[in-house]
């Protein structure tokens, strides 16, 4: 039987870690939100600028989220060593993480830039692609800065500090809005760049965020002292392999999940600019809600990794259940907001009547998969915390590529349900992922109890 008193302390500890991450994750998505809102207003009745940002951002997001997934592998490794008091091995992870993630950011930028000619072969309107490419290029240049930001962010999360990333993200997002005001509209003597200006604002904001979090790390003696453990001998292929073994499956899972959303976005473009713009608005609002889910999942990873490092399985189980309680409560609230404000939210982005009508339908369907989406994300966070990550990739493959995308295509095109059918595919994929991940967690926790 549920008793609030049993979980009160768990809620407090989870929320203490999650709330700064909420602001951080919201900050990440608010960059996209600001781009979409300001570009949408810039375009007015013309959906082309917003469709261009939607398309360019979607293509960029595929490899972007895969790279971020690799960086997330640092947190549970550092968290385990932090609770065990092993500063030397923690510092080695940071040292090699800075090198590994920095190089990865450059490699990803090169690959993304090389993919530009492919954008014309994705069955999108040519004028949308023409406008999307300059925006996309600006995002590509931001990859090295993003990966260095995440190297320090994930280390700090591992040692239980989620505030530094919050400070950096808040400042960076204020800067992003200011840069957008300059470069989208051409204010204060800046060139009027439209969609490309939104990309430039994002690039500059991400560089600022990277500099702030590195500066914070260097300014705090308790973190700066980790640099004292750095040495040439500290560079180790073994440490890099360890980071990759932990981050690789996470990256593949995030890639497979995000590719379902990106694939759906590309198929939306087959219905025209209006459907593509509507999808971008619905995805932007959905991502705002999802970033809070990600924050709860990130807090779960930190809590679970600390419990795992101390081999406190009872506390681990309580922390996991408390995370589920929090995410279910939040997603129920988010679903209610999506449904009740479905006719109001689209008008913030556009005055195009057809885009508003389609978006209203998609927001109702987005509300349907909120519960499954929250449960599967927190489940992945728990599995990261106990370093049981290999299973999440095959689960993601079945859920998103064998269910989500085919079902969405079947409903949207074969059965003629249009954009709404594509969105219904998410319900099938995310629900399957939620069920399979919960079954895996039950198995893993039972195994931990038996081997304790």
Beta strands, then each sheet from edge to edge (+ up, - down):
end
